[in-house]
């Protein structure tokens, strides 16, 4: 079986193509189109510019999926689409550009899928883990073990959403978010905090001075609080052109990576987290497995 999973996020649209064979997935490197759906109109609706950029991306994705020979093409949309009054109309029109089925996830669903995708290979140790996913429009936290996800939150803070606040000064994001985070009640022996999503994988790529992105090297990379603060100080006063010369930064994240990193340091300070481990796997892999299981049930 071959699947195409599309993540319709607030900063970018991502594509995961994969083949299930002999009991396991063989996935292609994820592809990304920066469309900035999270940069919405004053009334909260998706902008014409971001929607047109997204439709172009969907057209390209449709061609790639057909060339790959997919059996199922499934998209999931997150905060930018779910918060916009024209989000549903946007997704309906998107299906005319790409032959796909889709869901608009709630914040809690987004957190749960991220947890499952990042930790599916680690939960056998029975420890309890927490995940953080800093997107363009929202940040999701989840806590659980192999038995269940028993705590999750979605917060309306993201790298695109808080960029204007970050531009006001180096402490503004921290000041606005330091009292945001709810107490996290861990119900067993704790393992680690795991970071997922484009902000955190980009920080890992910067730390690794990665001129060419390599998901295998990103997987499991350790980011300390001090390291992240160092990256913020390095990038904050650089021009866009100077940031583009820093290994590890993709052009579509150049102007929002500082705000995303500041959200991460706020989170780490609130929960006294000295470091996180990075997972290149996230909700896309969890949705991929779910689509496969549902498809498998219908053909048997």
N, C-alpha and C positions, 0 to 999 in steps of 0.2 A: 504493500500500500504506500502511496505517496501523498503527502499533505502539504498545503500552504497555510501557514498561520500568519495573520496580519494584526499587528498591534497599532491601533489608531490612537496615538498619544497626543499630548498637548504641545510638544516640541517637534515630534517626528512621527513618521509612519515607518514601521519596521516589518521586515518579511523574514520568515523562517521556512525554508524548504527542507523537507526530510523524507527519507524512505525507511519504512519499517520492514526489516528482513531478518529472518532467523532469530526472532525474539528480541531484537533491539533496534534502536533508532540510529540511522546514519544521517546526520544533518549537515547541510551546507552552511557556510558562514552567514550570519545574519546580515541583511542589507538594510540601508536606512535612507529615507528621504526626509529632509527638514522642511516642514510645511507650516509650523507655528499656528496650529489651530487654537492654541491657548492665548494668542494675542488677539483678543476679541474686540468687537465694537463696544462703544460706551454703554449700550443697553444689554450687553452680555451675549449677544448673538455672535455666531461665527462670521468672520469677515469674508467678503467675496474673494479677496486676494488669497487667503489661506485655503478656502474651499477649492478655488481653481487650481492651486498648487497641489492640493490633495487629489483632485480628480486626475491630474496628469500622472501623479504617482500610482494611482490605482490602475490606470491604463497600462503603465509599464509593468506593474505587478501581474496583471492579467496575462500579458505576453510571456513573462517569465514562467508563470505557473503552467501555462499551456505547453511551453517548450519543455518543461520539466516532466510533464505528463501526470499532473496531480489527479487523485481521485476525489479529494475533498479540499475546498478552499474556505477557510473560516476566519472571520475578522472579529476582534473585540475592541470596543471603544471605551475610553476612560474619561477623566474629569472634564476635559474641554467639551466633549460631545454631550455628556450626561447633564452638564449644567446649562447648556445653551438651549434656548427655546426652539431654535431651528436645527438642533442636533439630529433628531429623528429624520427630518426631511433630508438633511445632508447625507445620512447613511443610506436612505432609500435611493437617492440619486446616485450614490457611489456604486450601487449594485449594477447600474447601467454601464459603468466603465469596467467593472471587474465582476466576473461570475462567482459570487461568494454568498454565503450565509453569514449573519452577524448577530452579535449581542452587544448591548450597552451595559457594561458592568457597573454595579454599585461599588462604592468605595470599599465595603467589607469584602465583596467578592474579589475585587482586585487584590486586596491584601492576602486573601486566602490562596488565590492562584499563585501569587508570587512566592509564598511560603512553600507550597507544594512543589513548585518547579525548582526552587533553589535547594531544597533539602531532601528531595526524594531518595537520594543515595546515602544520606547520613542518618536518617531517623532510626535505623535499626539498632543504634547504640542506646536507645531509650532515654537519652538526655533531652532536655528542653532547650529549644532554640528560639531566637527572636530574629525577625527580618525587618529591614527598613528599605523602602523603595522610594527614592526622591524623583518624582516625575516633573514634567513641565508645569502642571497645574495643581498637583496634590502630592502629599506624602502619605504612604501607607505603612503601618506597623502591624505585625502579627506575631503571636507567641503560641507555641504549642510543642507537642511531642509526637511520637508515632501514633498515639491514640487519638488525638484531636487537636484542632486549633481552638483554644479556649479563650483567647483574647485578641481583638483586632481593633484598629482605629484607622480612620482616614481623615487627614487634616487638610484644609484648603490652603496649603503652602507648597509652592513648587518653584522650580528654577526660573520659569518664564514669568509666573505670577509675581514673584518677589523681586524681579530684576530692578524695577523702578525704585523700590525701597532700598535695595543694596546700593544703587547708584548714589543715594543720598549720603552715604558715609559708611565707614568700616564696622560700626557697631549697630547699625539700624536693624538688620535682620535679627541679630541676637536679642536686641532689646524688645522687639515685637513678638518674638517666639519663645522666649525663655520660660514663660509661665503657661505655654500652650499645652505641653505634653502631660498626658494623664498618667497617674501611678500605674506601673506595670507589676502585676502580682504574679510572680513565678511560682508554680505549684509543684516543683520538683527540682532535681539536681540540674543545674544550668550548664549548658555547653558553651555556645558562643553567640555573638551578634553577627548576623550575616547581612551584607549590603548588596543590593541588586539594582538594576536599572542604569540608564545612560549616564547620569551624573556620577555615580560611584564607579562604574567601569572606566569612565574617562579619567577620574582622579587616579585610578590604579595605573592606567596607561601612561599618564604624566609621570607618576612616581617611577615607573619602569623605563621611562625615556623611550617609549615605544614608537618608532617612526612608522612602522607598519603594524596595524592592530592584529593581535594574536590572542584569540579567546582562550586558548589552552594555557597561556602564560598568565592571563588575567584570573582564571579560575583558582581560587584559594589564596590569592595574594593578600597579604596583611597590610592594612592601612592604620597607622597610629594617629592619635589626635594631634600630636606634634607635627607629623608629616603633612596632614591636611591643612593645618594652620600655615605651614611653610609655603604650600602651594598657593593659598589665598594671598599671602603677602607678596609672593613672586608675581602673581598675575594682576592684582588689583589695579595697579597704576600703569600697566602696559597699555599701549594702543592696540587696536584690533590687529593691525599688521604685525606688531611684535608678538602678540599671542599666537598668531598663525605659524610663527616660527618655532613654537614650543612643541617638541615631540609629544605625541599622545592626544593632542586636541584636534577634534574634527571641526571643520569650518562651521557646521551647524550648531556647535556648542560654544563657540568662542565667546559670545557675549553673555551667556547665561551660566557658565561654569562656576563663576565666583559666587553668585547668589545661591546656586545649588550646594556648593561646598559649605557656605555659611549656615544653611539649614542643617547640614550634617553635623557641624560642630556644635550647634545649639542642641541638637538631639543628644550628642555624646556628653555634653556638659550636664544636661538635665538628668540623665541616667547614670552619670559617672562611668562612662564607657571609655576605657583607655585605648581600645583598638577594635576594628571590625575586620572580618574576612570577607573577601569579595567573591560573589558568584556570578559567572557569566550566564548561567542558566537562571531563568526567571519564570514569570507566568506564561510565557509563550510555550515553554516545554510542557507545562502542566496542561494547558489547553490542547496541545498537540496530542498528548496521551489520552485526554478525555474524548477528543474527536475520534481517535482511533478506536477506543473502546465502544463508543456508540455506533460507529460504522461497522465494527466487527459483529456487534449484536444483530444488526439488521440484515447482514448477508448470510448469517448462519441459519 
